[in-house]
Amino acid sequence: MQSKSPAIWIASVFLAINLFAATVLSAHAQTEPPESGSNARVLVVENGNSDASKAVAQYYRAKRGIRNSLRVSCSDAALSPENETIEFTRYLRRIEQPIRVYLKAHPQIDFIVLTKGIPIRISRPQIPGSRLDFYSLDSRLAALGYGDQPDSHRVDIRDTSYDESYVMQYHHNFHGKAWANNFWNSTTRFSHSQFGGYLVTRLDGYSVSDAEALVDRGLQSEQLISDGGHPAGPILLNLALKFGFSDKASQPYGIVPSDIKNGAEVRITSEDARLGDFNSDMEHTAEQLGARGHEVELESTGEFIGNRRSLMGYASWGSNDPNFKPDLYHSLEFSPGAIAETAVSTSARTFFHVNMGQSLVADLIAQGVTGVKGYTDEPLIQAVAQPSILLDRYTRGWTLAESFYAASHFLGWQDIVLGDPLARAYPEKPQ
């Protein structure tokens, strides 16, 4: 999903992980029963040491009427790139364990919202069989409880084409462990009780105002539905011919064999064998959405497209496209409710402005997107949300979180979903 060169890896910028001071945990006490409806299914998590996190959490709670709220304490990821990474044992003590306690006492929770100022990356994870140095904090939380489910499948991920770059940087091979997402390609709406795990999203961006704008745009799109309207913006799907094609009729493809035994491990041994699937899945997406009357632009000539406005959906190879031009990427503008995905390995590596490395999803947030998925570190192409599922579910009225997670193969990996999990932009339609 990226050139096999350590040049694009800027993780060295983020390796100062011994900055997290000991703090205490506190939680907002819930003195009244939770409200009915979707709001009661959401837990908002804020960092008590971060003014940015507290501001975004308060904004979201007020806008959505959320009562389930937990305050954790760790270093402020909104202050520096170094603080965006937290060491594993500190993560367990300061973030995961308090969240586990809260979830046990509130079994109705399905969605977890993290806020700007909470670290995005865990370092030195103690995961049996894994040699990787970094995992997404968000994706780790999304897989809570998977280890207790006998029908869940561990995914052993190893691509030897990345070994040389990993040995040069980290002195070991590229070898990690994830979970196969039980909710992948579901036609049933999500609940923790049925599928396990949680749908974790994040309100983040270059600034507090960017993070809060994610909330506002989701509410604006929902208001349009309430008023009897329908989003009119186009969906742009930008192929990159370099990566080839696979069988369009096989899209979307699954990673878990249909005849696999409960608890058996799934193995991912090559990214290259699946690169063409992303192009072919975009072709499939254009056909299925076009047949349902949606306006879709499929760019298949090899150009990298920019200067598009009022987009409601977007998928591309981002800076991995050989014809990528930053000014065209930054020229894209989105309507309220729009969602996006880019096949870029480190698109969510930071929420600070940088002048090197791959394209960032934080730019798309600044340009008006309402929801987007990114990756803190190399995930392989298999981790990228499949547009044919993502945009199908979303345009049928599923929530932002349900749409992104239904389209994603892995949990406990490198993924981050940005946006209000409850946001919707389309009226509900049957599957």
DRENDO-1510 file (C-alpha; in Angstrom, 1 decimal, always signed):
<recs>
REC; n; res; u; v; w
REC; 1; MET; +0.0; +0.0; +0.0 .
REC; 2; GLN; +3.1; +2.2; +0.1 .
REC; 3; SER; +6.5; +2.0; -1.5 .
REC; 4; LYS; +8.6; -0.4; +0.5 .
REC; 5; SER; +10.9; +2.3; +1.6 .
REC; 6; PRO; +11.5; +3.6; +5.2 .
REC; 7; ALA; +11.5; +7.1; +3.8 .
REC; 8; ILE; +7.7; +7.4; +4.2 .
REC; 9; TRP; +7.9; +6.1; +7.7 .
REC; 10; ILE; +8.2; +9.1; +10.0 .
REC; 11; ALA; +7.4; +7.2; +13.1 .
REC; 12; SER; +10.7; +8.4; +14.5 .
REC; 13; VAL; +9.0; +11.7; +15.0 .
REC; 14; PHE; +6.6; +10.1; +17.3 .
REC; 15; LEU; +8.8; +7.8; +19.4 .
REC; 16; ALA; +9.2; +10.0; +22.5 .
REC; 17; ILE; +6.9; +7.9; +24.5 .
REC; 18; ASN; +8.2; +8.5; +28.0 .
REC; 19; LEU; +6.3; +11.7; +28.4 .
REC; 20; PHE; +3.3; +10.4; +30.2 .
REC; 21; ALA; +3.1; +11.5; +33.8 .
REC; 22; ALA; +1.3; +9.5; +36.5 .
REC; 23; THR; -2.2; +10.9; +37.0 .
REC; 24; VAL; -5.4; +9.7; +38.6 .
REC; 25; LEU; -8.6; +8.5; +37.0 .
REC; 26; SER; -11.9; +10.2; +37.6 .
REC; 27; ALA; -15.3; +9.5; +36.0 .
REC; 28; HIS; -18.4; +11.6; +35.6 .
REC; 29; ALA; -21.0; +9.9; +37.8 .
REC; 30; GLN; -24.2; +9.0; +36.2 .
REC; 31; THR; -26.9; +9.9; +38.7 .
REC; 32; GLU; -29.9; +9.3; +36.4 .
REC; 33; PRO; -30.9; +6.4; +34.2 .
REC; 34; PRO; -29.6; +6.7; +30.6 .
REC; 35; GLU; -31.9; +8.3; +28.1 .
REC; 36; SER; -33.7; +6.1; +25.6 .
REC; 37; GLY; -32.6; +5.9; +22.0 .
REC; 38; SER; -29.2; +6.0; +20.3 .
REC; 39; ASN; -27.7; +8.6; +22.7 .
REC; 40; ALA; -27.8; +6.0; +25.5 .
REC; 41; ARG; -25.6; +3.7; +23.4 .
REC; 42; VAL; -22.7; +6.2; +23.3 .
REC; 43; LEU; -19.8; +6.6; +25.7 .
REC; 44; VAL; -17.7; +9.7; +25.4 .
REC; 45; VAL; -14.2; +9.5; +26.7 .
REC; 46; GLU; -12.1; +12.6; +27.5 .
REC; 47; ASN; -8.6; +13.2; +28.8 .
REC; 48; GLY; -8.7; +15.2; +32.0 .
REC; 49; ASN; -5.2; +16.6; +31.3 .
REC; 50; SER; -6.2; +18.1; +28.0 .
REC; 51; ASP; -8.1; +21.3; +27.6 .
REC; 52; ALA; -8.8; +20.3; +23.9 .
REC; 53; SER; -10.2; +17.0; +24.9 .
REC; 54; LYS; -12.5; +18.4; +27.6 .
REC; 55; ALA; -13.7; +21.1; +25.2 .
REC; 56; VAL; -14.5; +18.6; +22.4 .
REC; 57; ALA; -16.2; +16.2; +24.8 .
REC; 58; GLN; -18.3; +18.9; +26.3 .
REC; 59; TYR; -19.3; +20.2; +22.9 .
REC; 60; TYR; -20.3; +16.7; +21.7 .
REC; 61; ARG; -22.2; +15.9; +24.9 .
REC; 62; ALA; -24.2; +19.1; +24.7 .
REC; 63; LYS; -25.0; +18.7; +21.0 .
REC; 64; ARG; -26.0; +15.1; +21.2 .
REC; 65; GLY; -27.4; +15.1; +24.8 .
REC; 66; ILE; -25.0; +12.3; +25.8 .
REC; 67; ARG; -24.9; +11.4; +29.5 .
REC; 68; ASN; -22.4; +8.4; +29.4 .
REC; 69; SER; -19.1; +10.1; +29.9 .
REC; 70; LEU; -15.7; +8.9; +31.3 .
REC; 71; ARG; -12.7; +11.0; +32.2 .
REC; 72; VAL; -9.2; +9.4; +31.9 .
REC; 73; SER; -5.9; +10.9; +32.6 .
REC; 74; CYS; -2.8; +10.7; +30.4 .
REC; 75; SER; -0.5; +13.1; +28.6 .
REC; 76; ASP; -2.2; +15.6; +26.3 .
REC; 77; ALA; -1.9; +14.3; +22.7 .
REC; 78; ALA; -3.1; +17.7; +21.4 .
REC; 79; LEU; +0.1; +19.4; +22.6 .
REC; 80; SER; +2.8; +17.6; +20.6 .
REC; 81; PRO; +3.3; +14.7; +18.1 .
REC; 82; GLU; +5.2; +12.8; +20.8 .
REC; 83; ASN; +2.2; +12.7; +23.0 .
REC; 84; GLU; +0.2; +11.0; +20.3 .
REC; 85; THR; +1.9; +7.8; +21.3 .
REC; 86; ILE; +1.3; +6.1; +24.7 .
REC; 87; GLU; +3.3; +3.1; +26.0 .
REC; 88; PHE; +1.3; -0.1; +26.4 .
REC; 89; THR; +1.4; -0.5; +30.2 .
REC; 90; ARG; +0.4; +3.1; +30.7 .
REC; 91; TYR; -2.4; +2.7; +28.1 .
REC; 92; LEU; -3.7; -0.3; +30.0 .
REC; 93; ARG; -3.7; +1.4; +33.4 .
REC; 94; ARG; -4.9; +4.9; +32.4 .
REC; 95; ILE; -7.3; +4.2; +29.5 .
REC; 96; GLU; -8.3; +0.6; +28.8 .
REC; 97; GLN; -8.9; -0.6; +32.4 .
REC; 98; PRO; -11.1; +2.4; +33.3 .
REC; 99; ILE; -13.1; +1.9; +30.1 .
REC; 100; ARG; -13.5; -1.8; +30.8 .
REC; 101; VAL; -14.9; -1.0; +34.3 .
REC; 102; TYR; -17.4; +1.6; +32.8 .
REC; 103; LEU; -18.5; -0.8; +30.1 .
REC; 104; LYS; -19.1; -3.6; +32.5 .
REC; 105; ALA; -21.5; -1.3; +34.5 .
REC; 106; HIS; -23.2; +0.0; +31.4 .
REC; 107; PRO; -23.9; -3.0; +29.1 .
REC; 108; GLN; -26.1; -0.8; +26.7 .
REC; 109; ILE; -23.0; +0.9; +25.2 .
REC; 110; ASP; -22.3; +0.1; +21.6 .
REC; 111; PHE; -20.3; +3.2; +20.5 .
REC; 112; ILE; -17.3; +4.8; +22.1 .
REC; 113; VAL; -16.3; +8.3; +21.1 .
REC; 114; LEU; -12.7; +9.4; +21.8 .
REC; 115; THR; -11.8; +13.0; +21.7 .
REC; 116; LYS; -8.8; +15.1; +20.6 .
REC; 117; GLY; -6.1; +15.0; +23.2 .
REC; 118; ILE; -6.3; +11.2; +23.7 .
REC; 119; PRO; -3.3; +9.4; +22.2 .
REC; 120; ILE; -3.9; +7.7; +18.8 .
REC; 121; ARG; -1.1; +5.1; +19.0 .
REC; 122; ILE; +0.1; +2.4; +21.5 .
REC; 123; SER; +3.8; +1.5; +21.6 .
REC; 124; ARG; +5.5; -1.7; +22.6 .
REC; 125; PRO; +2.3; -3.7; +22.7 .
REC; 126; GLN; +2.5; -7.0; +24.6 .
REC; 127; ILE; +0.6; -9.1; +22.1 .
REC; 128; PRO; +1.7; -12.8; +21.8 .
REC; 129; GLY; +3.0; -13.5; +18.3 .
REC; 130; SER; +3.3; -9.9; +17.3 .
REC; 131; ARG; +6.6; -8.2; +16.5 .
REC; 132; LEU; +5.2; -4.8; +15.6 .
REC; 133; ASP; +6.0; -1.7; +17.7 .
REC; 134; PHE; +2.8; +0.2; +17.2 .
REC; 135; TYR; -0.9; -0.4; +17.1 .
REC; 136; SER; -3.9; +2.0; +16.9 .
REC; 137; LEU; -5.4; +2.8; +20.3 .
REC; 138; ASP; -8.8; +3.2; +18.8 .
REC; 139; SER; -8.8; -0.2; +17.1 .
REC; 140; ARG; -7.5; -1.9; +20.2 .
REC; 141; LEU; -10.6; -0.6; +22.1 .
REC; 142; ALA; -12.9; -1.7; +19.3 .
REC; 143; ALA; -11.8; -5.3; +19.9 .
REC; 144; LEU; -12.4; -5.3; +23.6 .
REC; 145; GLY; -14.0; -8.7; +24.5 .
REC; 146; TYR; -13.0; -10.5; +21.3 .
REC; 147; GLY; -10.5; -12.7; +23.2 .
REC; 148; ASP; -13.4; -14.1; +25.3 .
REC; 149; GLN; -15.5; -15.1; +22.3 .
REC; 150; PRO; -14.9; -18.7; +21.1 .
REC; 151; ASP; -16.0; -17.9; +17.5 .
REC; 152; SER; -13.7; -15.0; +17.0 .
REC; 153; HIS; -10.7; -15.4; +14.7 .
REC; 154; ARG; -7.2; -14.1; +15.3 .
REC; 155; VAL; -5.5; -12.8; +12.1 .
REC; 156; ASP; -1.8; -13.5; +11.7 .
REC; 157; ILE; -0.4; -10.7; +9.5 .
REC; 158; ARG; +3.0; -11.1; +7.9 .
REC; 159; ASP; +4.2; -9.5; +4.6 .
REC; 160; THR; +7.9; -10.3; +4.0 .
REC; 161; SER; +8.2; -7.5; +1.4 .
REC; 162; TYR; +8.1; -5.2; +4.4 .
REC; 163; ASP; +10.8; -7.1; +6.3 .
REC; 164; GLU; +13.8; -5.1; +5.0 .
REC; 165; SER; +12.4; -1.7; +6.0 .
REC; 166; TYR; +11.3; -3.0; +9.4 .
REC; 167; VAL; +14.6; -4.6; +10.1 .
REC; 168; MET; +16.4; -1.3; +9.3 .
REC; 169; GLN; +14.1; +0.7; +11.6 .
REC; 170; TYR; +13.0; -1.7; +14.3 .
REC; 171; HIS; +15.5; -4.6; +14.1 .
REC; 172; HIS; +12.8; -7.2; +13.5 .
REC; 173; ASN; +10.4; -8.4; +10.7 .
REC; 174; PHE; +6.9; -7.2; +9.9 .
REC; 175; HIS; +4.7; -9.5; +11.8 .
REC; 176; GLY; +1.5; -8.6; +13.7 .
REC; 177; LYS; -1.8; -9.9; +15.1 .
REC; 178; ALA; -5.3; -8.5; +14.6 .
REC; 179; TRP; -8.8; -9.8; +15.0 .
REC; 180; ALA; -11.2; -10.6; +12.1 .
REC; 181; ASN; -14.1; -8.2; +12.4 .
REC; 182; ASN; -17.3; -10.1; +13.3 .
REC; 183; PHE; -19.4; -7.2; +11.9 .
REC; 184; TRP; -17.7; -7.2; +8.4 .
REC; 185; ASN; -20.3; -7.1; +5.6 .
REC; 186; SER; -23.2; -7.5; +8.0 .
REC; 187; THR; -26.7; -6.7; +6.7 .
REC; 188; THR; -27.8; -6.4; +10.3 .
REC; 189; ARG; -27.3; -3.2; +12.3 .
REC; 190; PHE; -24.7; -3.2; +15.0 .
REC; 191; SER; -25.0; -4.1; +18.7 .
REC; 192; HIS; -22.3; -5.1; +21.1 .
REC; 193; SER; -24.5; -7.9; +22.4 .
REC; 194; GLN; -24.8; -9.5; +19.0 .
REC; 195; PHE; -21.4; -8.9; +17.4 .
REC; 196; GLY; -19.0; -8.3; +20.3 .
REC; 197; GLY; -16.5; -5.4; +20.4 .
REC; 198; TYR; -17.5; -1.7; +20.0 .
REC; 199; LEU; -17.7; +0.8; +17.3 .
REC; 200; VAL; -15.0; +3.3; +18.2 .
REC; 201; THR; -14.7; +6.7; +16.5 .
REC; 202; ARG; -12.7; +9.8; +17.2 .
REC; 203; LEU; -13.5; +13.5; +17.1 .
REC; 204; ASP; -10.1; +14.9; +16.1 .
REC; 205; GLY; -8.4; +17.1; +13.5 .
REC; 206; TYR; -5.8; +19.8; +13.3 .
REC; 207; SER; -7.7; +22.0; +15.8 .
REC; 208; VAL; -10.5; +21.9; +18.3 .
REC; 209; SER; -12.7; +23.6; +15.8 .
REC; 210; ASP; -12.0; +20.9; +13.2 .
REC; 211; ALA; -13.0; +18.2; +15.7 .
REC; 212; GLU; -16.2; +20.1; +16.7 .
REC; 213; ALA; -17.0; +20.6; +13.0 .
REC; 214; LEU; -17.3; +16.9; +12.6 .
REC; 215; VAL; -20.2; +17.0; +15.0 .
REC; 216; ASP; -21.9; +20.0; +13.4 .
REC; 217; ARG; -21.7; +18.5; +9.9 .
REC; 218; GLY; -23.3; +15.2; +11.0 .
REC; 219; LEU; -26.1; +17.1; +12.7 .
REC; 220; GLN; -26.6; +19.3; +9.6 .
REC; 221; SER; -26.9; +16.2; +7.4 .
REC; 222; GLU; -29.4; +14.7; +9.8 .
REC; 223; GLN; -31.5; +17.9; +9.8 .
REC; 224; LEU; -31.7; +17.6; +6.0 .
REC; 225; ILE; -33.2; +14.1; +6.4 .
REC; 226; SER; -35.6; +15.4; +9.0 .
REC; 227; ASP; -36.8; +18.2; +6.7 .
REC; 228; GLY; -37.6; +15.6; +4.0 .
REC; 229; GLY; -34.5; +16.4; +1.9 .
REC; 230; HIS; -31.9; +14.2; +0.3 .
REC; 231; PRO; -28.2; +14.8; -0.2 .
REC; 232; ALA; -27.5; +15.8; -3.8 .
REC; 233; GLY; -23.7; +15.8; -3.9 .
REC; 234; PRO; -21.7; +13.4; -6.1 .
REC; 235; ILE; -19.5; +10.5; -5.1 .
REC; 236; LEU; -15.9; +10.5; -6.5 .
REC; 237; LEU; -14.0; +7.3; -7.0 .
REC; 238; ASN; -10.5; +7.8; -8.2 .
REC; 239; LEU; -8.7; +4.6; -9.5 .
REC; 240; ALA; -4.9; +4.3; -9.8 .
REC; 241; LEU; -4.0; +2.1; -12.8 .
REC; 242; LYS; -0.6; +1.3; -11.4 .
REC; 243; PHE; -2.1; -1.2; -8.9 .
REC; 244; GLY; -4.1; -3.2; -11.5 .
REC; 245; PHE; -7.4; -4.9; -11.2 .
REC; 246; SER; -8.9; -8.2; -9.9 .
REC; 247; ASP; -12.2; -9.9; -10.6 .
REC; 248; LYS; -14.8; -7.2; -10.2 .
REC; 249; ALA; -17.5; -9.9; -9.7 .
REC; 250; SER; -15.7; -11.2; -6.6 .
REC; 251; GLN; -16.0; -7.8; -4.8 .
REC; 252; PRO; -16.3; -7.3; -1.9 .
REC; 253; TYR; -14.0; -10.2; -0.9 .
REC; 254; GLY; -13.8; -11.6; +2.5 .
REC; 255; ILE; -10.7; -12.8; +4.5 .
REC; 256; VAL; -12.3; -15.5; +6.6 .
REC; 257; PRO; -13.0; -18.7; +4.8 .
REC; 258; SER; -16.6; -19.9; +4.9 .
REC; 259; ASP; -15.6; -23.3; +6.2 .
REC; 260; ILE; -13.3; -22.1; +8.9 .
REC; 261; LYS; -13.6; -23.7; +12.4 .
REC; 262; ASN; -14.5; -21.6; +15.4 .
REC; 263; GLY; -11.5; -19.9; +16.9 .
REC; 264; ALA; -9.2; -20.9; +14.0 .
REC; 265; GLU; -6.5; -18.4; +12.9 .
REC; 266; VAL; -6.6; -16.5; +9.6 .
REC; 267; ARG; -3.3; -15.8; +7.9 .
REC; 268; ILE; -2.5; -12.7; +5.7 .
REC; 269; THR; +0.8; -13.3; +3.9 .
REC; 270; SER; +0.8; -10.8; +1.0 .
REC; 271; GLU; -0.5; -7.3; +0.3 .
REC; 272; ASP; +0.5; -7.4; -3.4 .
REC; 273; ALA; -1.9; -10.2; -4.2 .
REC; 274; ARG; -4.8; -7.9; -3.1 .
REC; 275; LEU; -3.8; -4.5; -4.4 .
REC; 276; GLY; -6.0; -4.7; -7.5 .
REC; 277; ASP; -9.1; -5.4; -5.3 .
REC; 278; PHE; -9.4; -1.8; -4.3 .
REC; 279; ASN; -9.7; -0.6; -7.9 .
REC; 280; SER; -12.1; -3.3; -8.8 .
REC; 281; ASP; -14.2; -2.7; -5.7 .
REC; 282; MET; -14.5; +1.0; -6.7 .
REC; 283; GLU; -15.7; -0.1; -10.1 .
REC; 284; HIS; -18.2; -2.4; -8.5 .
REC; 285; THR; -19.3; +0.5; -6.2 .
REC; 286; ALA; -19.9; +2.8; -9.2 .
REC; 287; GLU; -22.1; +0.2; -10.8 .
REC; 288; GLN; -24.2; -0.6; -7.7 .
REC; 289; LEU; -24.7; +3.0; -6.6 .
REC; 290; GLY; -25.4; +4.2; -10.2 .
REC; 291; ALA; -28.1; +1.5; -10.5 .
REC; 292; ARG; -29.7; +3.0; -7.4 .
REC; 293; GLY; -29.7; +6.5; -8.8 .
REC; 294; HIS; -26.7; +8.0; -7.0 .
REC; 295; GLU; -24.4; +10.4; -8.9 .
REC; 296; VAL; -21.0; +8.8; -9.2 .
REC; 297; GLU; -17.9; +9.9; -10.9 .
REC; 298; LEU; -15.5; +7.0; -11.6 .
REC; 299; GLU; -12.1; +8.3; -12.7 .
REC; 300; SER; -10.5; +5.4; -14.6 .
REC; 301; THR; -8.1; +7.1; -17.0 .
REC; 302; GLY; -5.2; +7.3; -14.6 .
REC; 303; GLU; -5.5; +11.0; -13.6 .
REC; 304; PHE; -5.6; +12.2; -10.0 .
REC; 305; ILE; -8.7; +14.3; -9.7 .
REC; 306; GLY; -9.2; +17.5; -7.8 .
REC; 307; ASN; -11.3; +20.7; -7.9 .
REC; 308; ARG; -14.5; +18.9; -7.0 .
REC; 309; ARG; -17.0; +20.5; -4.6 .
REC; 310; SER; -20.0; +19.4; -2.6 .
REC; 311; LEU; -18.8; +15.8; -2.6 .
REC; 312; MET; -20.8; +13.3; -0.6 .
REC; 313; GLY; -18.4; +10.4; -0.9 .
REC; 314; TYR; -14.7; +10.0; -1.9 .
REC; 315; ALA; -12.3; +7.1; -2.3 .
REC; 316; SER; -8.8; +7.2; -3.8 .
REC; 317; TRP; -5.2; +6.0; -3.4 .
REC; 318; GLY; -4.2; +9.4; -2.0 .
REC; 319; SER; -0.5; +10.0; -2.2 .
REC; 320; ASN; +0.1; +6.4; -3.3 .
REC; 321; ASP; -1.4; +7.3; -6.7 .
REC; 322; PRO; +1.6; +7.9; -9.0 .
REC; 323; ASN; -0.2; +11.0; -10.4 .
REC; 324; PHE; -1.0; +12.4; -6.9 .
REC; 325; LYS; -0.7; +16.2; -6.6 .
REC; 326; PRO; -1.1; +17.7; -3.2 .
REC; 327; ASP; -2.8; +20.8; -4.5 .
REC; 328; LEU; -5.5; +18.7; -6.2 .
REC; 329; TYR; -6.0; +16.6; -3.0 .
REC; 330; HIS; -6.3; +19.9; -1.0 .
REC; 331; SER; -8.8; +21.3; -3.5 .
REC; 332; LEU; -11.5; +18.7; -2.7 .
REC; 333; GLU; -14.5; +20.1; -0.8 .
REC; 334; PHE; -17.3; +18.2; +0.8 .
REC; 335; SER; -20.9; +18.6; +1.7 .
REC; 336; PRO; -22.2; +18.0; +5.3 .
REC; 337; GLY; -22.5; +14.3; +5.8 .
REC; 338; ALA; -19.8; +13.3; +3.3 .
REC; 339; ILE; -17.5; +10.3; +4.1 .
REC; 340; ALA; -14.2; +9.3; +2.6 .
REC; 341; GLU; -11.5; +6.6; +2.5 .
REC; 342; THR; -8.0; +6.6; +1.1 .
REC; 343; ALA; -5.7; +3.6; +0.6 .
REC; 344; VAL; -2.8; +5.3; +2.4 .
REC; 345; SER; -0.7; +3.5; +5.0 .
REC; 346; THR; -0.1; +6.3; +7.4 .
REC; 347; SER; -2.9; +8.7; +6.7 .
REC; 348; ALA; -3.8; +9.0; +10.4 .
REC; 349; ARG; -0.2; +9.0; +11.7 .
REC; 350; THR; -0.7; +12.4; +13.2 .
REC; 351; PHE; -3.1; +15.3; +13.7 .
REC; 352; PHE; -0.4; +17.9; +13.5 .
REC; 353; HIS; +0.6; +19.7; +10.3 .
REC; 354; VAL; +3.7; +18.1; +8.7 .
REC; 355; ASN; +5.6; +18.7; +5.5 .
REC; 356; MET; +6.7; +15.2; +4.7 .
REC; 357; GLY; +5.3; +11.7; +4.3 .
REC; 358; GLN; +2.0; +10.5; +3.0 .
REC; 359; SER; -1.3; +12.3; +2.6 .
REC; 360; LEU; -3.3; +12.9; +5.7 .
REC; 361; VAL; -7.0; +12.5; +6.5 .
REC; 362; ALA; -6.7; +15.5; +8.8 .
REC; 363; ASP; -6.6; +17.6; +5.6 .
REC; 364; LEU; -9.9; +16.1; +4.4 .
REC; 365; ILE; -11.4; +17.0; +7.8 .
REC; 366; ALA; -10.2; +20.6; +7.4 .
REC; 367; GLN; -11.7; +20.5; +3.9 .
REC; 368; GLY; -15.2; +19.6; +5.1 .
REC; 369; VAL; -15.5; +15.8; +5.3 .
REC; 370; THR; -17.8; +14.5; +8.1 .
REC; 371; GLY; -16.3; +11.0; +8.4 .
REC; 372; VAL; -13.1; +9.4; +7.2 .
REC; 373; LYS; -10.9; +6.4; +8.0 .
REC; 374; GLY; -7.2; +6.4; +8.4 .
REC; 375; TYR; -4.2; +4.4; +9.7 .
REC; 376; THR; -1.6; +5.2; +12.3 .
REC; 377; ASP; +1.0; +2.8; +10.9 .
REC; 378; GLU; +1.3; +0.2; +8.0 .
REC; 379; PRO; -2.0; -1.8; +7.9 .
REC; 380; LEU; -1.7; -3.5; +4.4 .
REC; 381; ILE; -4.3; -2.9; +1.7 .
REC; 382; GLN; -6.6; -5.6; +3.3 .
REC; 383; ALA; -7.3; -3.2; +6.2 .
REC; 384; VAL; -8.7; -0.4; +4.0 .
REC; 385; ALA; -12.5; -0.1; +4.1 .
REC; 386; GLN; -14.1; -1.6; +1.1 .
REC; 387; PRO; -16.0; +1.2; -0.8 .
REC; 388; SER; -18.8; -1.1; -2.0 .
REC; 389; ILE; -19.8; -1.9; +1.5 .
REC; 390; LEU; -19.0; +1.5; +3.1 .
REC; 391; LEU; -21.0; +3.5; +0.6 .
REC; 392; ASP; -23.8; +1.0; +0.2 .
REC; 393; ARG; -24.5; +0.9; +3.9 .
REC; 394; TYR; -24.1; +4.7; +4.3 .
REC; 395; THR; -26.4; +5.6; +1.4 .
REC; 396; ARG; -29.0; +3.2; +2.9 .
REC; 397; GLY; -29.2; +5.2; +6.1 .
REC; 398; TRP; -26.8; +3.4; +8.3 .
REC; 399; THR; -24.8; +5.4; +10.7 .
REC; 400; LEU; -21.2; +6.6; +10.0 .
REC; 401; ALA; -19.7; +4.2; +12.5 .
REC; 402; GLU; -21.8; +1.2; +11.3 .
REC; 403; SER; -20.8; +1.9; +7.6 .
REC; 404; PHE; -17.1; +2.2; +8.2 .
REC; 405; TYR; -16.9; -0.9; +10.5 .
REC; 406; ALA; -19.1; -3.1; +8.3 .
REC; 407; ALA; -16.6; -2.3; +5.5 .
REC; 408; SER; -13.4; -3.1; +7.5 .
REC; 409; HIS; -11.8; -6.5; +7.9 .
REC; 410; PHE; -9.8; -6.0; +11.1 .
REC; 411; LEU; -10.1; -4.9; +14.7 .
REC; 412; GLY; -7.2; -4.5; +17.1 .
REC; 413; TRP; -5.0; -3.2; +14.2 .
REC; 414; GLN; -4.0; +0.2; +12.8 .
REC; 415; ASP; -7.4; +1.7; +12.0 .
REC; 416; ILE; -8.9; +5.0; +13.1 .
REC; 417; VAL; -12.4; +6.1; +12.2 .
REC; 418; LEU; -13.0; +9.9; +12.5 .
REC; 419; GLY; -16.4; +11.4; +13.0 .
REC; 420; ASP; -19.6; +11.3; +15.1 .
REC; 421; PRO; -20.6; +7.6; +15.2 .
REC; 422; LEU; -24.3; +8.5; +15.1 .
REC; 423; ALA; -24.1; +10.7; +12.0 .
REC; 424; ARG; -26.3; +9.8; +9.1 .
REC; 425; ALA; -26.8; +11.6; +5.7 .
REC; 426; TYR; -29.3; +9.4; +3.9 .
REC; 427; PRO; -32.9; +8.2; +4.7 .
REC; 428; GLU; -33.1; +4.6; +5.9 .
REC; 429; LYS; -33.7; +2.1; +3.1 .
REC; 430; PRO; -34.0; -1.7; +3.2 .
REC; 431; GLN; -30.9; -3.8; +2.4 .
</recs>
